[in-house]
Amino acid sequence: MKKIILLSCLLCAGIFAFAQDPNFHIYLCLGQSNMEGNAKIEAQDTCNVNERFLMMAAVDCPFLGRVKGQWYKAIPPLVRCHTGLTPADYFGRTLVERLPDNIKVGVINVAVGGCRIELFDEENCEEHIASQPEWLKNTAKAYGNNPYRRLKELAVEAQKAGVIKGILLHQGESNTGDKEWPQKVKRFYENLLRDLNLQAKDVPLLAGEVVHADQNGRCASMNEIINPPPQVIPTAYVIPSSGCPAAEDNLHFTAEGYRKLGVRYAEKRLLLLEKEPNSGITTEPASTNIPGYDYPRVDKEGRAHFRFYAPQANRLQVDCCGKKYDMWKDAGGLWTATTNPLPVGFHYYFLIADGVSVTDPSSYTFFGCCRMASGIEIPEGEEGDYYRPQQVPYGQVRSCTYYSETQKEFRRCMVYTPAEYETHPKKRYPVLYLQHGMGEDETGWSTQGKMNHIMDNLIASGQCVPMLVVMDSGDVEAPFRPRSGKDVNEERALYGATFYDVILKDLIPMIDRTFRTKTDREHRAMAGLSWGGHQTFNTVLPHLDKFSYIGSFSGAIFGLDMKTCFNGVFADADKFNKKVNYFFLGCGTAEQMGTKKMADSLQELGIKVDYYESQGTAHEWLTWRRCLKEFVPQLFKH
């Protein structure tokens, strides 16, 4: 008898252990019409489905070439032959997009429109079905008149191929007002775990809200009942539906609503997976975070993951790289959002809280976009080492206050001195005047731009000569606002024009008095990014007696006739080329500033100008870091 019992146990264990691939994650999905899929499947829903996202057919669908119990690429419909888009579609899509490439995701969806949770009570299912309308009875027939048993049978088959990692439930409309619903869900959940030999800690239950009150949901009151399950079931998590667009009946979601809801299911599961050992999910706190803050985080694909605690907020968004991402709030008041993959480099971002744009308290702030802004760095690989601190002698960035006679005000500039400045007290140095762009200030180049690290590394490697770098405000911190009734071009010429007297009459003399500089034009350069490039042209070209090196990075320089501008400075190429030791124009390949056209026009006139393109970057700090790296090695070597 003991041998028989032992053999039975071994056989039972074998069922659950047979050929399981731990990298095949399987999710069981159930519920009523919103899990069944009420929205029409659109073209975007059938395109670009990853080969790693699979579905197991819950019924035979001959015209789709599907056989019950077999795995197929998860092209909708995922439930029965003629059902619509479901949250499971974008749940799976999002998971395979965010998980390592060795992970496959499979879903099994057994859902019945209009059903109560009682339909998934295996023992009492028959009696319950007998009291239901014919249309529901017909749907139940597709699952052998017992949806729970069908789900269980398919799950057992699925366990031969992979590991069940969670259960997705979207049901409740037909149980609206039923305060016993959480207990009924608990009973179902515990039965399924028992029948499949699963542990709750490994298989969380994700329960979605019905159409939210903010979408005039007809059953929105049910959400108050759905929300308690985490208290009843410690491993249950509620997926909010707020902000998910609803259909006209206010019972179902639109296709866009199902997509959003599916992403939320996935993001919650991903957050839970992060805590599991060997999950393969790798995110790192952004380098721009205030120490001690884990979020925002950045993954290997360059996505930024945001979490923000604001239980009293009604709506939160993340505004990053020109796109606003809706955040969603869990039952505890924690808001979550994940961006699309972002370009490498530095980016400003904001939180929009109930319509008000604010900085993220977990991020360092930077002056940009005409205000203090949060910032996030999407790391490059080793190619970005030129702007990272290395084991080399470090220079200093000093904050210097001085009085401007031309403006009758105190001003601040930032001054970089090379590492050797303090140890060579008799040596004098050339100077680069380096300007920021519109909406930024004198701190931009040394914080967002990493100018000091770029200089330290280039000097240490012998690629550029030691020099001072001076960064002052270009008086363009506020946005350009032409006065009503005035000519826009004339107004633009006035934007930041106060800076021209400041640099020539106040700043340069102060720097030459205060620091050990070489004061002749052969040892003075100027460059700037965006509007700073505009200011560089307007400062240097009329005053070539004071500067011999010029650089413009994505310069905001438009509408110039190269033959006649600046009193014909480019008309005599030989004269210009003899006067200017080095002339540089750079921009990103993904921006439209007209820099290439300008360079071509100058070269046609015989002007010696170096043109550089930063591959794959736009009007952003990574473009300008790269431009600086290319520019400064050419300075002061003539």
RALINVEN-V820000 format. One record per residue. RES is the residue in three letters. PSI is psi in whole degrees, 0 to 359 (* if undefined). OMEGA is omega in radians with two decimals (NA if undefined). NEAR is the number of other ideal C-beta (glycine too) atoms within 12 Angstrom. Layout:
((RES/PSI/OMEGA/NEAR) (RES/PSI/OMEGA/NEAR))
This chain:
((MET/317/3.12/7) (LYS/320/-3.13/8) (LYS/320/-3.14/9) (ILE/315/3.13/10) (ILE/316/3.14/11) (LEU/317/3.14/12) (LEU/319/3.12/13) (SER/319/3.13/14) (CYS/318/3.14/15) (LEU/319/3.12/14) (LEU/318/3.12/14) (CYS/314/3.12/15) (ALA/324/-3.12/15) (GLY/327/3.13/16) (ILE/317/-3.04/21) (PHE/347/-3.08/25) (ALA/352/-2.99/16) (PHE/115/2.97/17) (ALA/31/3.13/16) (GLN/131/3.05/23) (ASP/112/-3.10/22) (PRO/345/3.13/22) (ASN/8/3.02/23) (PHE/103/-3.07/30) (HIS/125/-3.04/42) (ILE/137/-3.13/45) (TYR/133/3.12/49) (LEU/130/-3.07/50) (CYS/137/-3.14/48) (LEU/166/3.10/45) (GLY/206/-3.14/48) (GLN/214/-2.85/41) (SER/329/3.13/37) (ASN/336/2.98/53) (MET/332/3.08/54) (GLU/324/3.13/41) (GLY/102/-3.09/42) (ASN/341/-3.10/37) (ALA/149/3.11/36) (LYS/137/3.10/22) (ILE/126/-3.12/25) (GLU/168/-3.05/17) (ALA/318/-3.11/12) (GLN/339/-3.09/17) (ASP/342/-3.12/29) (THR/353/-3.10/19) (CYS/149/2.99/12) (ASN/35/3.04/15) (VAL/126/-3.09/26) (ASN/141/3.12/25) (GLU/341/-3.13/17) (ARG/357/3.12/26) (PHE/116/-3.03/37) (LEU/159/3.01/36) (MET/146/3.01/43) (MET/128/3.14/42) (ALA/126/3.13/35) (ALA/343/3.10/45) (VAL/164/3.03/35) (ASP/135/3.06/18) (CYS/85/-3.05/24) (PRO/319/-3.06/11) (PHE/344/3.02/10) (LEU/356/-3.12/23) (GLY/28/-3.10/13) (ARG/141/3.10/26) (VAL/132/3.14/16) (LYS/134/3.08/26) (GLY/1/3.13/23) (GLN/153/-3.13/23) (TRP/142/3.10/30) (TYR/159/3.00/26) (LYS/136/-2.95/28) (ALA/63/3.02/41) (ILE/126/-3.09/27) (PRO/151/0.21/42) (PRO/146/-3.10/34) (LEU/353/-3.03/48) (VAL/278/3.08/47) (ARG/186/-2.93/36) (CYS/328/-3.01/22) (HIS/23/3.12/19) (THR/174/-3.03/36) (GLY/201/-3.14/34) (LEU/141/-3.10/42) (THR/164/3.01/48) (PRO/332/-3.12/54) (ALA/331/-3.14/55) (ASP/305/-3.07/45) (TYR/346/2.91/41) (PHE/307/-3.12/47) (GLY/318/3.12/47) (ARG/315/-3.10/39) (THR/319/3.14/32) (LEU/310/-3.09/43) (VAL/334/3.10/33) (GLU/324/-3.04/30) (ARG/337/-3.09/40) (LEU/161/3.09/34) (PRO/155/-3.05/23) (ASP/342/3.14/16) (ASN/359/-3.13/16) (ILE/128/2.97/31) (LYS/153/3.12/32) (VAL/131/3.08/50) (GLY/144/3.08/44) (VAL/146/3.01/55) (ILE/118/-3.01/49) (ASN/114/3.06/50) (VAL/101/-3.06/49) (ALA/150/-3.09/45) (VAL/114/3.13/47) (GLY/136/3.08/35) (GLY/5/-3.05/29) (CYS/153/2.96/39) (ARG/165/3.12/34) (ILE/337/3.14/40) (GLU/338/3.14/34) (LEU/338/-3.12/41) (PHE/23/2.98/44) (ASP/103/-2.99/26) (GLU/318/-3.04/28) (GLU/326/-3.06/16) (ASN/11/-3.05/21) (CYS/314/-3.08/33) (GLU/313/3.13/21) (GLU/321/-3.14/15) (HIS/316/-3.12/27) (ILE/323/-3.10/31) (ALA/334/-3.10/16) (SER/3/-3.05/17) (GLN/162/3.13/25) (PRO/164/-3.04/16) (GLU/321/-3.10/13) (TRP/324/3.11/16) (LEU/322/3.09/29) (LYS/321/-3.14/22) (ASN/320/3.10/17) (THR/317/3.14/33) (ALA/328/3.12/36) (LYS/326/-3.14/19) (ALA/336/3.12/29) (TYR/26/3.13/37) (GLY/28/3.14/24) (ASN/20/3.07/24) (ASN/85/-3.10/26) (PRO/322/3.12/48) (TYR/314/-3.11/38) (ARG/321/3.11/26) (ARG/316/3.11/37) (LEU/317/-3.13/45) (LYS/315/-3.12/34) (GLU/316/3.12/26) (LEU/322/3.13/38) (ALA/319/3.10/41) (VAL/317/3.11/28) (GLU/320/-3.13/30) (ALA/327/-3.13/42) (GLN/344/3.05/34) (LYS/337/-3.09/24) (ALA/328/-3.06/27) (GLY/199/-3.04/31) (VAL/128/3.10/32) (ILE/124/-3.02/42) (LYS/0/3.12/42) (GLY/167/3.13/45) (ILE/129/3.11/48) (LEU/124/-3.13/48) (LEU/127/2.97/47) (HIS/94/-3.06/50) (GLN/154/3.08/45) (GLY/334/-3.11/43) (GLU/316/-3.12/40) (SER/352/3.09/32) (ASN/17/-3.09/31) (THR/128/-3.14/25) (GLY/354/-3.11/18) (ASP/100/-3.09/23) (LYS/349/3.08/16) (GLU/358/-3.09/17) (TRP/313/3.14/36) (PRO/320/3.13/30) (GLN/324/3.10/22) (LYS/321/3.08/31) (VAL/318/3.12/39) (LYS/316/-3.13/27) (ARG/315/3.10/25) (PHE/312/-3.08/39) (TYR/313/-3.12/37) (GLU/323/3.10/24) (ASN/317/-3.11/24) (LEU/318/3.09/37) (LEU/316/3.13/28) (ARG/314/-3.06/16) (ASP/333/-3.11/25) (LEU/6/3.12/31) (ASN/47/-3.11/23) (LEU/157/3.08/30) (GLN/136/-3.08/16) (ALA/323/-3.10/21) (LYS/336/-3.12/16) (ASP/345/-3.01/25) (VAL/80/-3.13/34) (PRO/154/3.05/37) (LEU/121/3.11/45) (LEU/112/-3.07/46) (ALA/121/-3.11/49) (GLY/145/3.05/50) (GLU/153/3.00/46) (VAL/178/-3.10/46) (VAL/129/-2.97/41) (HIS/160/3.10/38) (ALA/330/-3.13/23) (ASP/348/3.02/23) (GLN/19/3.13/31) (ASN/38/-3.14/17) (GLY/129/-3.11/33) (ARG/336/3.14/23) (CYS/23/-3.04/34) (ALA/333/3.13/28) (SER/336/-3.14/23) (MET/337/-3.12/37) (ASN/331/3.07/33) (GLU/330/3.11/24) (ILE/323/3.12/31) (ILE/325/-3.05/46) (ASN/329/3.14/32) (PRO/340/-3.05/22) (PRO/322/3.10/37) (PRO/334/3.08/24) (GLN/326/3.12/18) (VAL/321/-3.13/25) (ILE/105/-3.07/33) (PRO/333/-3.11/15) (THR/23/3.07/25) (ALA/144/-3.11/35) (TYR/133/-3.10/36) (VAL/133/3.11/40) (ILE/113/-3.07/46) (PRO/149/3.11/40) (SER/2/-3.12/43) (SER/137/3.12/35) (GLY/356/3.10/31) (CYS/116/-3.04/38) (PRO/139/-3.11/26) (ALA/155/3.05/34) (ALA/174/-3.08/27) (GLU/334/-3.13/15) (ASP/353/-3.14/19) (ASN/20/3.04/24) (LEU/328/-3.08/31) (HIS/166/3.09/38) (PHE/156/2.96/44) (THR/174/3.07/27) (ALA/318/3.11/31) (GLU/323/3.09/25) (GLY/318/3.10/40) (TYR/323/3.12/44) (ARG/312/3.13/33) (LYS/315/-3.11/37) (LEU/318/3.11/50) (GLY/319/3.09/47) (VAL/321/3.13/38) (ARG/318/3.03/43) (TYR/314/-3.09/50) (ALA/316/-3.10/42) (GLU/324/3.09/40) (LYS/316/3.12/39) (ARG/322/3.13/39) (LEU/321/3.09/41) (LEU/320/3.11/32) (LEU/322/3.14/27) (LEU/327/3.14/29) (GLU/330/-3.09/25) (LYS/349/-3.11/15) (GLU/138/3.09/22) (PRO/144/3.08/9) (ASN/30/3.13/14) (SER/339/-3.09/25) (GLY/356/3.12/22) (ILE/121/-3.12/30) (THR/112/2.98/20) (THR/149/3.14/30) (GLU/144/3.04/24) (PRO/139/3.12/26) (ALA/143/-3.13/36) (SER/344/-3.14/26) (THR/2/3.10/36) (ASN/149/2.93/28) (ILE/136/-3.12/20) (PRO/135/3.14/12) (GLY/351/3.13/9) (TYR/128/-3.11/22) (ASP/337/-3.12/21) (TYR/148/0.06/35) (PRO/157/3.09/42) (ARG/158/-3.09/34) (VAL/134/3.10/33) (ASP/179/-3.02/29) (LYS/341/3.10/22) (GLU/359/-3.14/24) (GLY/13/3.06/29) (ARG/145/3.06/33) (ALA/131/-3.13/42) (HIS/122/-3.08/41) (PHE/140/2.99/44) (ARG/137/-3.04/35) (PHE/129/-3.12/37) (TYR/114/3.14/23) (ALA/76/-3.03/28) (PRO/336/-3.09/14) (GLN/350/-3.11/12) (ALA/147/3.11/23) (ASN/329/3.13/21) (ARG/134/3.07/26) (LEU/142/3.02/36) (GLN/156/2.96/32) (VAL/126/3.11/42) (ASP/107/-3.05/32) (CYS/130/3.09/40) (CYS/39/3.06/30) (GLY/7/3.13/19) (LYS/139/3.09/19) (LYS/128/3.13/21) (TYR/123/3.07/33) (ASP/132/3.01/33) (MET/153/3.08/41) (TRP/146/-3.00/41) (LYS/133/3.04/35) (ASP/180/-3.05/31) (ALA/338/-3.13/25) (GLY/2/3.13/18) (GLY/14/3.14/19) (LEU/123/-3.12/25) (TRP/144/-3.05/38) (THR/143/2.99/37) (ALA/150/3.06/38) (THR/132/-3.11/37) (THR/170/2.86/35) (ASN/165/3.05/24) (PRO/130/-3.10/20) (LEU/151/3.05/35) (PRO/150/3.08/34) (VAL/157/3.14/32) (GLY/193/-3.05/37) (PHE/138/3.13/40) (HIS/138/2.98/38) (TYR/151/2.99/39) (TYR/164/3.13/41) (PHE/157/2.88/35) (LEU/137/3.05/38) (ILE/107/-3.08/30) (ALA/110/-3.13/25) (ASP/43/3.07/16) (GLY/354/-3.12/15) (VAL/125/-3.14/16) (SER/123/-3.09/24) (VAL/165/3.06/25) (THR/157/3.10/30) (ASP/119/-3.11/41) (PRO/349/3.12/20) (SER/358/-3.12/28) (SER/148/2.91/37) (TYR/153/3.10/29) (THR/153/-3.09/27) (PHE/143/3.10/34) (PHE/115/3.14/31) (GLY/160/-3.07/36) (CYS/30/3.11/30) (CYS/22/-3.14/21) (ARG/174/3.00/20) (MET/133/-3.08/25) (ALA/154/2.96/32) (SER/158/-3.14/40) (GLY/150/3.09/40) (ILE/137/3.13/44) (GLU/120/3.02/38) (ILE/113/-2.92/37) (PRO/142/2.90/30) (GLU/175/3.01/27) (GLY/210/-3.12/12) (GLU/338/-3.13/10) (GLU/343/3.11/18) (GLY/7/-3.10/27) (ASP/338/-3.10/22) (TYR/336/3.11/32) (TYR/10/3.09/37) (ARG/150/3.08/22) (PRO/135/3.11/20) (GLN/174/3.11/22) (GLN/72/-3.14/11) (VAL/164/3.06/24) (PRO/136/-3.08/22) (TYR/137/2.98/22) (GLY/187/-3.13/33) (GLN/147/2.97/23) (VAL/114/-3.05/33) (ARG/143/3.01/25) (SER/119/-3.05/19) (CYS/126/3.07/27) (THR/136/3.11/17) (TYR/165/-3.14/32) (TYR/129/3.12/19) (SER/114/3.10/27) (GLU/325/-3.10/17) (THR/327/-3.11/22) (GLN/351/-3.11/22) (LYS/50/-3.13/12) (GLU/157/3.00/16) (PHE/141/-3.14/15) (ARG/167/3.09/29) (ARG/138/2.96/23) (CYS/159/3.07/41) (MET/135/-3.07/37) (VAL/121/3.02/39) (TYR/128/3.00/42) (THR/136/-3.10/36) (PRO/163/-3.06/36) (ALA/326/-3.07/25) (GLU/355/-3.04/25) (TYR/320/-3.10/29) (GLU/336/-3.05/17) (THR/358/3.08/13) (HIS/73/-2.97/14) (PRO/346/-3.13/11) (LYS/355/-3.07/9) (LYS/141/3.07/20) (ARG/154/-2.95/20) (TYR/147/2.99/36) (PRO/165/-3.04/37) (VAL/134/2.97/44) (LEU/122/3.01/48) (TYR/119/-2.95/46) (LEU/120/-3.03/49) (GLN/146/3.07/53) (HIS/185/-3.12/47) (GLY/184/3.14/46) (MET/136/3.09/35) (GLY/5/3.11/32) (GLU/180/-3.11/43) (ASP/192/-3.02/39) (GLU/347/3.12/43) (THR/347/-2.99/28) (GLY/313/-3.06/42) (TRP/329/-3.11/48) (SER/348/3.09/37) (THR/288/3.10/32) (GLN/324/-3.03/41) (GLY/345/-3.14/47) (LYS/29/-3.09/38) (MET/317/-3.07/43) (ASN/320/3.11/38) (HIS/320/3.10/30) (ILE/314/-3.13/42) (MET/314/3.13/49) (ASP/313/-3.07/36) (ASN/319/3.13/33) (LEU/319/3.12/37) (ILE/315/-3.11/34) (ALA/326/-3.13/23) (SER/358/3.13/20) (GLY/11/-3.10/12) (GLN/339/3.05/22) (CYS/158/-3.11/31) (VAL/151/3.04/28) (PRO/135/-3.12/35) (MET/164/2.95/44) (LEU/148/3.03/46) (VAL/123/-3.08/48) (VAL/129/-3.11/44) (MET/117/-3.14/45) (ASP/166/3.05/46) (SER/132/3.05/39) (GLY/10/3.14/43) (ASP/35/3.12/33) (VAL/31/3.12/37) (GLU/322/3.10/28) (ALA/151/-3.13/20) (PRO/156/3.09/17) (PHE/120/3.13/25) (ARG/97/3.11/15) (PRO/142/3.12/16) (ARG/144/-3.11/13) (SER/134/3.09/8) (GLY/356/-3.13/8) (LYS/155/3.07/14) (ASP/128/-3.06/12) (VAL/318/-3.13/17) (ASN/321/3.09/14) (GLU/320/3.10/13) (GLU/320/3.13/17) (ARG/324/3.12/24) (ALA/335/3.13/19) (LEU/343/-3.06/21) (TYR/116/-3.11/31) (GLY/10/-3.08/39) (ALA/338/3.08/24) (THR/336/-3.08/27) (PHE/333/-3.03/38) (TYR/317/3.05/33) (ASP/323/-3.13/22) (VAL/310/-3.07/36) (ILE/320/-3.06/44) (LEU/322/-3.01/29) (LYS/337/-3.07/21) (ASP/306/-2.96/30) (LEU/305/-3.10/44) (ILE/313/3.09/36) (PRO/320/3.13/22) (MET/316/-3.14/29) (ILE/317/-3.12/37) (ASP/331/3.08/24) (ARG/322/-2.94/14) (THR/325/-3.05/20) (PHE/161/3.14/33) (ARG/88/-3.07/26) (THR/158/2.92/31) (LYS/121/-2.86/24) (THR/2/-3.14/20) (ASP/164/-3.09/18) (ARG/332/-3.13/25) (GLU/345/-3.11/23) (HIS/29/3.12/31) (ARG/130/-3.14/39) (ALA/159/3.04/46) (MET/141/3.08/49) (ALA/162/3.10/49) (GLY/159/3.12/50) (LEU/144/3.07/51) (SER/244/3.12/42) (TRP/335/3.03/41) (GLY/329/3.01/46) (GLY/320/3.05/45) (HIS/313/3.14/41) (GLN/327/3.09/43) (THR/312/3.10/44) (PHE/316/-3.09/36) (ASN/340/3.10/38) (THR/313/-2.97/37) (VAL/311/-2.99/43) (LEU/324/3.02/34) (PRO/354/-3.04/19) (HIS/54/3.13/28) (LEU/354/3.01/29) (ASP/348/-3.08/15) (LYS/343/-3.08/30) (PHE/148/3.08/36) (SER/2/3.11/33) (TYR/136/-3.06/39) (ILE/136/3.05/48) (GLY/137/3.07/47) (SER/123/-3.13/48) (PHE/110/-3.07/51) (SER/43/-3.03/46) (GLY/135/3.08/45) (ALA/72/-3.04/38) (ILE/105/-3.00/35) (PHE/151/2.96/22) (GLY/22/-3.12/16) (LEU/139/2.92/25) (ASP/109/-3.01/17) (MET/334/-3.11/29) (LYS/331/-3.01/19) (THR/344/-3.04/13) (CYS/153/3.12/23) (PHE/51/3.10/23) (ASN/36/3.06/14) (GLY/33/-3.08/18) (VAL/333/-3.13/30) (PHE/358/-3.05/34) (ALA/324/3.11/19) (ASP/93/-3.04/18) (ALA/317/-3.12/23) (ASP/315/3.14/14) (LYS/315/-3.14/17) (PHE/313/-3.08/27) (ASN/328/3.10/23) (LYS/329/-3.08/15) (LYS/317/-3.05/28) (VAL/121/-3.11/36) (ASN/326/-3.13/29) (TYR/135/-3.09/32) (PHE/125/-3.02/41) (PHE/134/2.99/41) (LEU/130/-3.14/40) (GLY/157/3.09/43) (CYS/174/3.07/39) (GLY/151/-3.14/31) (THR/341/-3.08/23) (ALA/18/3.09/20) (GLU/162/-3.07/29) (GLN/72/-3.12/15) (MET/359/3.12/35) (GLY/15/-3.08/23) (THR/319/3.14/37) (LYS/317/3.12/23) (LYS/319/3.12/21) (MET/314/3.14/35) (ALA/317/3.12/28) (ASP/317/3.14/16) (SER/318/3.13/23) (LEU/317/3.14/36) (GLN/326/3.07/21) (GLU/331/3.10/15) (LEU/355/-3.12/27) (GLY/7/3.14/19) (ILE/131/3.06/34) (LYS/108/3.14/26) (VAL/132/3.04/32) (ASP/131/3.12/27) (TYR/133/-3.12/27) (TYR/140/3.04/31) (GLU/129/3.03/25) (SER/117/-3.03/37) (GLN/127/3.00/19) (GLY/7/-3.12/18) (THR/159/-3.11/32) (ALA/211/-3.13/27) (HIS/81/-2.94/34) (GLU/169/-3.02/38) (TRP/330/3.12/45) (LEU/322/3.04/41) (THR/314/-3.02/39) (TRP/329/2.99/47) (ARG/314/-3.13/44) (ARG/320/3.09/36) (CYS/316/3.13/46) (LEU/318/3.12/49) (LYS/323/3.14/34) (GLU/329/-3.01/30) (PHE/308/-2.94/43) (VAL/331/3.09/42) (PRO/344/-3.12/29) (GLN/357/-3.02/33) (LEU/141/2.94/41) (PHE/33/3.09/30) (LYS/5/-3.12/19) (HIS/*/NA/19))
